Amino acid sequence: MINGGRRLCGEVDISGAKNAAVAILPAALLTKGRCRIENVPDIKDVNHILEIMRQLGATYEKIDRNTIEIDGSGVKQWVAEYEIVKRMRASYYLVGALLGRFKKAKVAMPGGCNFGERPIDQHTKGFEALGAKVSLQQGMFDLEAEKLCGNAIYMDVVSVGATINIMIAAVLAEGLTVIENAAKEPHVVDVANFLNSMGANIKGAGTDVIRIMGVEELGSCTYALIPDQIEAGTFMMAAAASGGDVLVKNVIPKHLDAISAKLVEMGVEIEEYDDAIRVKRSGVLHKANVKTLPYPGFPTDLQPIVVTLLTTAEGTSMVNEGVWENRFQYVDELRRLGANISVSGRTAVIEGVSKLMGAYVKATDLRAGAAMIIAALMAEGTTRITNIQYIDRGYEHVEEKFGKLGADIKREKMEDEEC
Ligand code: EPZ
């Protein structure tokens, strides 16, 4: 429940990156040693992947809220059934990790947010190039290799998941693997740095070409995750949306360049520090056109949030979704709050309105859920958001963080809540 209209002011600490965590935790299974991972966000997706790893035989200890020590020495099996992976897209990283370690893996096809078709052909192509036989039987992704051998792999589309998955599998392959047209997202670099700290030999992560020289084994390490680019962008846009003044702390400002530039274009003031960004807005919001693209472009995961911000900007804005085929499902919810948006294919046209009005809305997925929070902060009156389990998948203690900035937000259990 959110009572809108409050300016957000103060400081917020950004948590570790979800999309790095969900790859790095399974990648820790590549070694029989212990990996201590710091700055792990306390979110449902992390707890879920840990539970899957526990069911595979790994043990873990939570040293504190954000530090986890993983011991993969007890993992003896390479099969993850549908029942345990169904809620989580990122469980596909188990394929790379189990294939790398055991040279075989059997993992059910993943679930996750629904943005239209979510193919895995680039993952398959990479694993096959490394020498694995891949088949899909009764919804299970089944892979087996006598041994994995390095190879040159040209990605037909820029895929974060496939780049990371191939990298994870290739670190223990024989010889050199070269991934061309690789994804360059900050969490791709983070996974490479983590693997290198276990003893892998990966060069070029963060560029279009990643070179992985296989090593015989990996060992224990201690590693701290990078801050979450998308959570940081969410709070930056929330500050702008509420006409507030917020210092977004524990960030890597370089990762936020595309977001800062767009906010400046909208008339928002941005001040950059070494590891923080101050976002302040006192004037009106200007219209803007946005196209989402792989990094370093504007992130698709902030698309629902930037659309929300533009609902009250002066003039007509256009947002084009360049990554997913169907990521405007939340627009109906914004319309309930009075937004004037039309969608045609991958483009949304947003006519700025003078204000949004509180209403009952639902989170249709993780980032759309965060967009509903921001819309509710902007709206006059009370907004009730249901299906907030989506938001809990990826945002750590969300109502605490917004509450500390002055938002009137509380979590309630509703009798009629949809599941
Ligand atoms: C990751 O998904 C993120 N998830 C997503 O964030 C994010 O939206 C996406 O990257 C793009 O940045 C995780 O990291 C867990 P992709 P991923 O493979 O890896 C096509 C969030 O909100 N494609 O980069 O699954 C695909 O259809 C989540 O935190 C193929 O054609 O995305 C899409 O159009 C939601 N074949 C494009 O590539 C493949 O084999 C990018 O997908 C793989 C992908």
Residues whose N, C-alpha, C, O or C-beta is under 5 A from the ligand:
A	BS01	EPZ	N19 A90 C113 E117 R118 P119 I120 D121 Q122 H123 V157 V158 S159 V160 G161 A162 T300 D301 V323 W324 L366 R367
